[in-house]
Amino acid sequence: MQLSFLEPLFDRPGPWATVCFDPDENDESGAKRRELSVRDVCRTLEEQGADAETTGAVHDVLTT
């Protein structure tokens, strides 16, 4: 697996957060599921020690 494109990250200070997320929201119930999934992702990050700024940034990306 070629991962050389990630090398610039090694020169930058963290924190970093990686999230696998399915943004499917084709209908009203899908939008509600997405909202609940975003909350769950953010709660998991907090439980794993992510600070508020990182959690907020992930939330912002997933909800835009």
N, CA, C and O atoms as a Maestro MAE file, in Angstrom:
{
 s_m_m2io_version
 :::
 2.0.0
}

f_m_ct {
 s_m_title
 :::
 protein
 m_atom[256] {
  # First column is atom index #
  i_m_mmod_type
  r_m_x_coord
  r_m_y_coord
  r_m_z_coord
  i_m_residue_number
  s_m_chain_name
  s_m_pdb_residue_name
  s_m_pdb_atom_name
  i_m_atomic_number
  :::
  1 25 0.843 -1.162 0.000 1 A "MET " " N  " 7
  2 3 0.000 0.000 0.000 1 A "MET " " CA " 6
  3 2 0.898 1.239 0.000 1 A "MET " " C  " 6
  4 15 1.813 1.359 0.814 1 A "MET " " O  " 8
  5 25 0.625 2.130 -0.905 2 A "GLN " " N  " 7
  6 3 1.410 3.362 -1.038 2 A "GLN " " CA " 6
  7 2 0.832 4.445 -0.128 2 A "GLN " " C  " 6
  8 15 -0.288 4.909 -0.338 2 A "GLN " " O  " 8
  9 25 1.597 4.837 0.872 3 A "LEU " " N  " 7
  10 3 1.132 5.838 1.830 3 A "LEU " " CA " 6
  11 2 2.023 7.070 1.882 3 A "LEU " " C  " 6
  12 15 1.951 7.849 2.832 3 A "LEU " " O  " 8
  13 25 2.859 7.250 0.873 4 A "SER " " N  " 7
  14 3 3.787 8.379 0.890 4 A "SER " " CA " 6
  15 2 3.065 9.735 0.913 4 A "SER " " C  " 6
  16 15 3.636 10.734 1.349 4 A "SER " " O  " 8
  17 25 1.826 9.766 0.449 5 A "PHE " " N  " 7
  18 3 1.076 11.029 0.468 5 A "PHE " " CA " 6
  19 2 0.790 11.490 1.905 5 A "PHE " " C  " 6
  20 15 0.424 12.645 2.122 5 A "PHE " " O  " 8
  21 25 0.953 10.601 2.873 6 A "LEU " " N  " 7
  22 3 0.726 10.971 4.269 6 A "LEU " " CA " 6
  23 2 1.962 11.570 4.941 6 A "LEU " " C  " 6
  24 15 1.869 12.074 6.060 6 A "LEU " " O  " 8
  25 25 3.101 11.522 4.283 7 A "GLU " " N  " 7
  26 3 4.338 12.007 4.882 7 A "GLU " " CA " 6
  27 2 4.253 13.440 5.420 7 A "GLU " " C  " 6
  28 15 4.822 13.708 6.478 7 A "GLU " " O  " 8
  29 25 3.574 14.372 4.745 8 A "PRO " " N  " 7
  30 3 3.490 15.728 5.305 8 A "PRO " " CA " 6
  31 2 2.846 15.775 6.692 8 A "PRO " " C  " 6
  32 15 3.124 16.689 7.468 8 A "PRO " " O  " 8
  33 25 2.001 14.813 7.009 9 A "LEU " " N  " 7
  34 3 1.382 14.794 8.337 9 A "LEU " " CA " 6
  35 2 2.396 14.545 9.441 9 A "LEU " " C  " 6
  36 15 2.226 15.019 10.565 9 A "LEU " " O  " 8
  37 25 3.440 13.808 9.127 10 A "PHE " " N  " 7
  38 3 4.430 13.473 10.143 10 A "PHE " " CA " 6
  39 2 5.202 14.703 10.616 10 A "PHE " " C  " 6
  40 15 5.770 14.696 11.708 10 A "PHE " " O  " 8
  41 25 5.226 15.752 9.806 11 A "ASP " " N  " 7
  42 3 5.924 16.978 10.172 11 A "ASP " " CA " 6
  43 2 5.029 17.963 10.926 11 A "ASP " " C  " 6
  44 15 5.503 19.004 11.380 11 A "ASP " " O  " 8
  45 25 3.774 17.653 11.061 12 A "ARG " " N  " 7
  46 3 2.827 18.554 11.715 12 A "ARG " " CA " 6
  47 2 2.465 18.017 13.091 12 A "ARG " " C  " 6
  48 15 2.262 16.814 13.257 12 A "ARG " " O  " 8
  49 25 2.385 18.904 14.078 13 A "PRO " " N  " 7
  50 3 1.973 18.441 15.397 13 A "PRO " " CA " 6
  51 2 0.491 18.060 15.406 13 A "PRO " " C  " 6
  52 15 -0.302 18.625 14.653 13 A "PRO " " O  " 8
  53 25 0.131 17.123 16.238 14 A "GLY " " N  " 7
  54 3 -1.258 16.699 16.359 14 A "GLY " " CA " 6
  55 2 -2.038 17.711 17.174 14 A "GLY " " C  " 6
  56 15 -1.523 18.801 17.422 14 A "GLY " " O  " 8
  57 25 -3.198 17.422 17.584 15 A "PRO " " N  " 7
  58 3 -3.815 16.107 17.497 15 A "PRO " " CA " 6
  59 2 -4.467 15.858 16.148 15 A "PRO " " C  " 6
  60 15 -4.809 16.785 15.413 15 A "PRO " " O  " 8
  61 25 -4.626 14.593 15.850 16 A "TRP " " N  " 7
  62 3 -5.322 14.179 14.639 16 A "TRP " " CA " 6
  63 2 -6.470 13.275 15.037 16 A "TRP " " C  " 6
  64 15 -6.436 12.618 16.077 16 A "TRP " " O  " 8
  65 25 -7.464 13.253 14.211 17 A "ALA " " N  " 7
  66 3 -8.588 12.326 14.418 17 A "ALA " " CA " 6
  67 2 -8.943 11.727 13.067 17 A "ALA " " C  " 6
  68 15 -9.043 12.436 12.066 17 A "ALA " " O  " 8
  69 25 -9.129 10.434 13.052 18 A "THR " " N  " 7
  70 3 -9.555 9.729 11.856 18 A "THR " " CA " 6
  71 2 -10.903 9.099 12.141 18 A "THR " " C  " 6
  72 15 -11.090 8.433 13.158 18 A "THR " " O  " 8
  73 25 -11.835 9.316 11.236 19 A "VAL " " N  " 7
  74 3 -13.185 8.802 11.423 19 A "VAL " " CA " 6
  75 2 -13.644 8.158 10.126 19 A "VAL " " C  " 6
  76 15 -13.514 8.749 9.054 19 A "VAL " " O  " 8
  77 25 -14.180 6.951 10.221 20 A "CYS " " N  " 7
  78 3 -14.848 6.301 9.083 20 A "CYS " " CA " 6
  79 2 -16.330 6.577 9.256 20 A "CYS " " C  " 6
  80 15 -16.911 6.276 10.299 20 A "CYS " " O  " 8
  81 25 -16.935 7.153 8.228 21 A "PHE " " N  " 7
  82 3 -18.311 7.622 8.375 21 A "PHE " " CA " 6
  83 2 -19.069 7.440 7.081 21 A "PHE " " C  " 6
  84 15 -18.569 7.809 6.018 21 A "PHE " " O  " 8
  85 25 -20.268 6.879 7.144 22 A "ASP " " N  " 7
  86 3 -21.145 6.716 5.984 22 A "ASP " " CA " 6
  87 2 -22.150 7.864 5.985 22 A "ASP " " C  " 6
  88 15 -23.038 7.897 6.837 22 A "ASP " " O  " 8
  89 25 -22.031 8.800 5.053 23 A "PRO " " N  " 7
  90 3 -22.885 9.994 5.075 23 A "PRO " " CA " 6
  91 2 -24.256 9.811 4.424 23 A "PRO " " C  " 6
  92 15 -24.903 10.802 4.084 23 A "PRO " " O  " 8
  93 25 -24.707 8.590 4.246 24 A "ASP " " N  " 7
  94 3 -25.975 8.328 3.559 24 A "ASP " " CA " 6
  95 2 -27.137 9.044 4.240 24 A "ASP " " C  " 6
  96 15 -27.393 8.840 5.427 24 A "ASP " " O  " 8
  97 25 -27.828 9.873 3.488 25 A "GLU " " N  " 7
  98 3 -29.010 10.575 4.007 25 A "GLU " " CA " 6
  99 2 -29.956 10.916 2.866 25 A "GLU " " C  " 6
  100 15 -30.235 12.089 2.616 25 A "GLU " " O  " 8
  101 25 -30.443 9.908 2.181 26 A "ASN " " N  " 7
  102 3 -31.280 10.117 1.004 26 A "ASN " " CA " 6
  103 2 -32.711 10.517 1.321 26 A "ASN " " C  " 6
  104 15 -33.445 10.935 0.426 26 A "ASN " " O  " 8
  105 25 -33.117 10.398 2.564 27 A "ASP " " N  " 7
  106 3 -34.477 10.765 2.939 27 A "ASP " " CA " 6
  107 2 -34.471 11.354 4.342 27 A "ASP " " C  " 6
  108 15 -33.416 11.506 4.959 27 A "ASP " " O  " 8
  109 25 -35.660 11.683 4.841 28 A "GLU " " N  " 7
  110 3 -35.757 12.309 6.152 28 A "GLU " " CA " 6
  111 2 -35.198 11.414 7.257 28 A "GLU " " C  " 6
  112 15 -34.496 11.897 8.145 28 A "GLU " " O  " 8
  113 25 -35.497 10.139 7.212 29 A "SER " " N  " 7
  114 3 -34.978 9.239 8.246 29 A "SER " " CA " 6
  115 2 -33.462 9.097 8.131 29 A "SER " " C  " 6
  116 15 -32.777 8.904 9.135 29 A "SER " " O  " 8
  117 25 -32.939 9.191 6.910 30 A "GLY " " N  " 7
  118 3 -31.490 9.150 6.719 30 A "GLY " " CA " 6
  119 2 -30.812 10.343 7.355 30 A "GLY " " C  " 6
  120 15 -29.735 10.204 7.934 30 A "GLY " " O  " 8
  121 25 -31.420 11.511 7.260 31 A "ALA " " N  " 7
  122 3 -30.861 12.717 7.871 31 A "ALA " " CA " 6
  123 2 -30.832 12.577 9.394 31 A "ALA " " C  " 6
  124 15 -29.871 13.001 10.037 31 A "ALA " " O  " 8
  125 25 -31.869 11.991 9.966 32 A "LYS " " N  " 7
  126 3 -31.908 11.792 11.417 32 A "LYS " " CA " 6
  127 2 -30.839 10.772 11.826 32 A "LYS " " C  " 6
  128 15 -30.162 10.959 12.837 32 A "LYS " " O  " 8
  129 25 -30.684 9.695 11.045 33 A "ARG " " N  " 7
  130 3 -29.644 8.705 11.343 33 A "ARG " " CA " 6
  131 2 -28.274 9.341 11.283 33 A "ARG " " C  " 6
  132 15 -27.408 9.040 12.104 33 A "ARG " " O  " 8
  133 25 -28.067 10.231 10.302 34 A "ARG " " N  " 7
  134 3 -26.771 10.913 10.187 34 A "ARG " " CA " 6
  135 2 -26.514 11.762 11.425 34 A "ARG " " C  " 6
  136 15 -25.417 11.732 11.983 34 A "ARG " " O  " 8
  137 25 -27.514 12.516 11.854 35 A "GLU " " N  " 7
  138 3 -27.362 13.363 13.040 35 A "GLU " " CA " 6
  139 2 -26.976 12.517 14.261 35 A "GLU " " C  " 6
  140 15 -26.082 12.888 15.021 35 A "GLU " " O  " 8
  141 25 -27.650 11.393 14.438 36 A "LEU " " N  " 7
  142 3 -27.342 10.511 15.562 36 A "LEU " " CA " 6
  143 2 -25.950 9.906 15.428 36 A "LEU " " C  " 6
  144 15 -25.241 9.744 16.421 36 A "LEU " " O  " 8
  145 25 -25.559 9.573 14.204 37 A "SER " " N  " 7
  146 3 -24.223 9.015 13.975 37 A "SER " " CA " 6
  147 2 -23.138 10.029 14.279 37 A "SER " " C  " 6
  148 15 -22.111 9.678 14.859 37 A "SER " " O  " 8
  149 25 -23.348 11.283 13.898 38 A "VAL " " N  " 7
  150 3 -22.372 12.334 14.187 38 A "VAL " " CA " 6
  151 2 -22.220 12.500 15.700 38 A "VAL " " C  " 6
  152 15 -21.104 12.628 16.201 38 A "VAL " " O  " 8
  153 25 -23.326 12.497 16.417 39 A "ARG " " N  " 7
  154 3 -23.258 12.595 17.877 39 A "ARG " " CA " 6
  155 2 -22.468 11.435 18.466 39 A "ARG " " C  " 6
  156 15 -21.656 11.618 19.373 39 A "ARG " " O  " 8
  157 25 -22.718 10.227 17.934 40 A "ASP " " N  " 7
  158 3 -22.035 9.042 18.430 40 A "ASP " " CA " 6
  159 2 -20.534 9.111 18.158 40 A "ASP " " C  " 6
  160 15 -19.724 8.768 19.019 40 A "ASP " " O  " 8
  161 25 -20.171 9.556 16.958 41 A "VAL " " N  " 7
  162 3 -18.753 9.701 16.606 41 A "VAL " " CA " 6
  163 2 -18.081 10.690 17.559 41 A "VAL " " C  " 6
  164 15 -16.995 10.415 18.070 41 A "VAL " " O  " 8
  165 25 -18.708 11.817 17.796 42 A "CYS " " N  " 7
  166 3 -18.121 12.836 18.672 42 A "CYS " " CA " 6
  167 2 -18.011 12.336 20.107 42 A "CYS " " C  " 6
  168 15 -17.018 12.603 20.784 42 A "CYS " " O  " 8
  169 25 -19.017 11.619 20.568 43 A "ARG " " N  " 7
  170 3 -18.971 11.056 21.923 43 A "ARG " " CA " 6
  171 2 -17.827 10.045 22.037 43 A "ARG " " C  " 6
  172 15 -17.113 10.026 23.040 43 A "ARG " " O  " 8
  173 25 -17.651 9.208 21.015 44 A "THR " " N  " 7
  174 3 -16.564 8.231 21.011 44 A "THR " " CA " 6
  175 2 -15.205 8.920 21.044 44 A "THR " " C  " 6
  176 15 -14.308 8.498 21.774 44 A "THR " " O  " 8
  177 25 -15.052 9.980 20.253 45 A "LEU " " N  " 7
  178 3 -13.792 10.723 20.266 45 A "LEU " " CA " 6
  179 2 -13.505 11.295 21.657 45 A "LEU " " C  " 6
  180 15 -12.377 11.222 22.145 45 A "LEU " " O  " 8
  181 25 -14.533 11.862 22.287 46 A "GLU " " N  " 7
  182 3 -14.358 12.405 23.637 46 A "GLU " " CA " 6
  183 2 -13.938 11.311 24.615 46 A "GLU " " C  " 6
  184 15 -13.046 11.518 25.438 46 A "GLU " " O  " 8
  185 25 -14.580 10.147 24.525 47 A "GLU " " N  " 7
  186 3 -14.252 9.033 25.416 47 A "GLU " " CA " 6
  187 2 -12.814 8.550 25.209 47 A "GLU " " C  " 6
  188 15 -12.188 8.020 26.127 47 A "GLU " " O  " 8
  189 25 -12.301 8.741 23.990 48 A "GLN " " N  " 7
  190 3 -10.941 8.310 23.685 48 A "GLN " " CA " 6
  191 2 -9.915 9.404 23.961 48 A "GLN " " C  " 6
  192 15 -8.730 9.239 23.672 48 A "GLN " " O  " 8
  193 25 -10.377 10.524 24.522 49 A "GLY " " N  " 7
  194 3 -9.458 11.564 24.949 49 A "GLY " " CA " 6
  195 2 -9.305 12.750 24.023 49 A "GLY " " C  " 6
  196 15 -8.445 13.599 24.258 49 A "GLY " " O  " 8
  197 25 -10.112 12.837 22.974 50 A "ALA " " N  " 7
  198 3 -10.023 13.987 22.069 50 A "ALA " " CA " 6
  199 2 -10.465 15.253 22.803 50 A "ALA " " C  " 6
  200 15 -11.407 15.231 23.596 50 A "ALA " " O  " 8
  201 25 -9.768 16.354 22.522 51 A "ASP " " N  " 7
  202 3 -10.148 17.620 23.144 51 A "ASP " " CA " 6
  203 2 -11.353 18.223 22.421 51 A "ASP " " C  " 6
  204 15 -11.750 17.758 21.352 51 A "ASP " " O  " 8
  205 25 -11.917 19.249 23.015 52 A "ALA " " N  " 7
  206 3 -13.135 19.873 22.490 52 A "ALA " " CA " 6
  207 2 -12.912 20.474 21.107 52 A "ALA " " C  " 6
  208 15 -13.806 20.427 20.263 52 A "ALA " " O  " 8
  209 25 -11.734 21.038 20.866 53 A "GLU " " N  " 7
  210 3 -11.457 21.649 19.561 53 A "GLU " " CA " 6
  211 2 -11.450 20.598 18.452 53 A "GLU " " C  " 6
  212 15 -12.009 20.820 17.378 53 A "GLU " " O  " 8
  213 25 -10.819 19.463 18.711 54 A "THR " " N  " 7
  214 3 -10.769 18.388 17.718 54 A "THR " " CA " 6
  215 2 -12.159 17.810 17.486 54 A "THR " " C  " 6
  216 15 -12.573 17.603 16.345 54 A "THR " " O  " 8
  217 25 -12.871 17.553 18.570 55 A "THR " " N  " 7
  218 3 -14.224 17.004 18.447 55 A "THR " " CA " 6
  219 2 -15.125 17.973 17.689 55 A "THR " " C  " 6
  220 15 -15.917 17.550 16.847 55 A "THR " " O  " 8
  221 25 -15.013 19.250 17.973 56 A "GLY " " N  " 7
  222 3 -15.803 20.258 17.265 56 A "GLY " " CA " 6
  223 2 -15.471 20.321 15.787 56 A "GLY " " C  " 6
  224 15 -16.364 20.479 14.955 56 A "GLY " " O  " 8
  225 25 -14.192 20.198 15.452 57 A "ALA " " N  " 7
  226 3 -13.785 20.224 14.047 57 A "ALA " " CA " 6
  227 2 -14.354 19.021 13.295 57 A "ALA " " C  " 6
  228 15 -14.825 19.153 12.166 57 A "ALA " " O  " 8
  229 25 -14.307 17.855 13.924 58 A "VAL " " N  " 7
  230 3 -14.880 16.655 13.293 58 A "VAL " " CA " 6
  231 2 -16.384 16.839 13.124 58 A "VAL " " C  " 6
  232 15 -16.934 16.513 12.072 58 A "VAL " " O  " 8
  233 25 -17.041 17.350 14.137 59 A "HIS " " N  " 7
  234 3 -18.490 17.593 14.068 59 A "HIS " " CA " 6
  235 2 -18.808 18.526 12.899 59 A "HIS " " C  " 6
  236 15 -19.721 18.261 12.117 59 A "HIS " " O  " 8
  237 25 -18.057 19.606 12.787 60 A "ASP " " N  " 7
  238 3 -18.289 20.581 11.721 60 A "ASP " " CA " 6
  239 2 -18.132 19.954 10.341 60 A "ASP " " C  " 6
  240 15 -18.940 20.207 9.447 60 A "ASP " " O  " 8
  241 25 -17.103 19.144 10.167 61 A "VAL " " N  " 7
  242 3 -16.865 18.511 8.865 61 A "VAL " " CA " 6
  243 2 -17.986 17.538 8.526 61 A "VAL " " C  " 6
  244 15 -18.441 17.487 7.383 61 A "VAL " " O  " 8
  245 25 -18.428 16.777 9.502 62 A "LEU " " N  " 7
  246 3 -19.454 15.765 9.247 62 A "LEU " " CA " 6
  247 2 -20.852 16.351 9.053 62 A "LEU " " C  " 6
  248 15 -21.729 15.687 8.501 62 A "LEU " " O  " 8
  249 25 -21.060 17.570 9.496 63 A "THR " " N  " 7
  250 3 -22.402 18.166 9.367 63 A "THR " " CA " 6
  251 2 -22.496 19.201 8.257 63 A "THR " " C  " 6
  252 15 -23.552 19.808 8.078 63 A "THR " " O  " 8
  253 25 -21.430 19.416 7.513 64 A "THR " " N  " 7
  254 3 -21.511 20.377 6.405 64 A "THR " " CA " 6
  255 2 -21.610 19.686 5.085 64 A "THR " " C  " 6
  256 15 -21.685 20.344 4.047 64 A "THR " " O  " 8
  :::
 }
 m_bond[255] {
  # First column is bond index #
  i_m_from
  i_m_to
  i_m_order
  :::
  1 1 2 1
  2 2 3 1
  3 3 4 2
  4 3 5 1
  5 5 6 1
  6 6 7 1
  7 7 8 2
  8 7 9 1
  9 9 10 1
  10 10 11 1
  11 11 12 2
  12 11 13 1
  13 13 14 1
  14 14 15 1
  15 15 16 2
  16 15 17 1
  17 17 18 1
  18 18 19 1
  19 19 20 2
  20 19 21 1
  21 21 22 1
  22 22 23 1
  23 23 24 2
  24 23 25 1
  25 25 26 1
  26 26 27 1
  27 27 28 2
  28 27 29 1
  29 29 30 1
  30 30 31 1
  31 31 32 2
  32 31 33 1
  33 33 34 1
  34 34 35 1
  35 35 36 2
  36 35 37 1
  37 37 38 1
  38 38 39 1
  39 39 40 2
  40 39 41 1
  41 41 42 1
  42 42 43 1
  43 43 44 2
  44 43 45 1
  45 45 46 1
  46 46 47 1
  47 47 48 2
  48 47 49 1
  49 49 50 1
  50 50 51 1
  51 51 52 2
  52 51 53 1
  53 53 54 1
  54 54 55 1
  55 55 56 2
  56 55 57 1
  57 57 58 1
  58 58 59 1
  59 59 60 2
  60 59 61 1
  61 61 62 1
  62 62 63 1
  63 63 64 2
  64 63 65 1
  65 65 66 1
  66 66 67 1
  67 67 68 2
  68 67 69 1
  69 69 70 1
  70 70 71 1
  71 71 72 2
  72 71 73 1
  73 73 74 1
  74 74 75 1
  75 75 76 2
  76 75 77 1
  77 77 78 1
  78 78 79 1
  79 79 80 2
  80 79 81 1
  81 81 82 1
  82 82 83 1
  83 83 84 2
  84 83 85 1
  85 85 86 1
  86 86 87 1
  87 87 88 2
  88 87 89 1
  89 89 90 1
  90 90 91 1
  91 91 92 2
  92 91 93 1
  93 93 94 1
  94 94 95 1
  95 95 96 2
  96 95 97 1
  97 97 98 1
  98 98 99 1
  99 99 100 2
  100 99 101 1
  101 101 102 1
  102 102 103 1
  103 103 104 2
  104 103 105 1
  105 105 106 1
  106 106 107 1
  107 107 108 2
  108 107 109 1
  109 109 110 1
  110 110 111 1
  111 111 112 2
  112 111 113 1
  113 113 114 1
  114 114 115 1
  115 115 116 2
  116 115 117 1
  117 117 118 1
  118 118 119 1
  119 119 120 2
  120 119 121 1
  121 121 122 1
  122 122 123 1
  123 123 124 2
  124 123 125 1
  125 125 126 1
  126 126 127 1
  127 127 128 2
  128 127 129 1
  129 129 130 1
  130 130 131 1
  131 131 132 2
  132 131 133 1
  133 133 134 1
  134 134 135 1
  135 135 136 2
  136 135 137 1
  137 137 138 1
  138 138 139 1
  139 139 140 2
  140 139 141 1
  141 141 142 1
  142 142 143 1
  143 143 144 2
  144 143 145 1
  145 145 146 1
  146 146 147 1
  147 147 148 2
  148 147 149 1
  149 149 150 1
  150 150 151 1
  151 151 152 2
  152 151 153 1
  153 153 154 1
  154 154 155 1
  155 155 156 2
  156 155 157 1
  157 157 158 1
  158 158 159 1
  159 159 160 2
  160 159 161 1
  161 161 162 1
  162 162 163 1
  163 163 164 2
  164 163 165 1
  165 165 166 1
  166 166 167 1
  167 167 168 2
  168 167 169 1
  169 169 170 1
  170 170 171 1
  171 171 172 2
  172 171 173 1
  173 173 174 1
  174 174 175 1
  175 175 176 2
  176 175 177 1
  177 177 178 1
  178 178 179 1
  179 179 180 2
  180 179 181 1
  181 181 182 1
  182 182 183 1
  183 183 184 2
  184 183 185 1
  185 185 186 1
  186 186 187 1
  187 187 188 2
  188 187 189 1
  189 189 190 1
  190 190 191 1
  191 191 192 2
  192 191 193 1
  193 193 194 1
  194 194 195 1
  195 195 196 2
  196 195 197 1
  197 197 198 1
  198 198 199 1
  199 199 200 2
  200 199 201 1
  201 201 202 1
  202 202 203 1
  203 203 204 2
  204 203 205 1
  205 205 206 1
  206 206 207 1
  207 207 208 2
  208 207 209 1
  209 209 210 1
  210 210 211 1
  211 211 212 2
  212 211 213 1
  213 213 214 1
  214 214 215 1
  215 215 216 2
  216 215 217 1
  217 217 218 1
  218 218 219 1
  219 219 220 2
  220 219 221 1
  221 221 222 1
  222 222 223 1
  223 223 224 2
  224 223 225 1
  225 225 226 1
  226 226 227 1
  227 227 228 2
  228 227 229 1
  229 229 230 1
  230 230 231 1
  231 231 232 2
  232 231 233 1
  233 233 234 1
  234 234 235 1
  235 235 236 2
  236 235 237 1
  237 237 238 1
  238 238 239 1
  239 239 240 2
  240 239 241 1
  241 241 242 1
  242 242 243 1
  243 243 244 2
  244 243 245 1
  245 245 246 1
  246 246 247 1
  247 247 248 2
  248 247 249 1
  249 249 250 1
  250 250 251 1
  251 251 252 2
  252 251 253 1
  253 253 254 1
  254 254 255 1
  255 255 256 2
  :::
 }
}
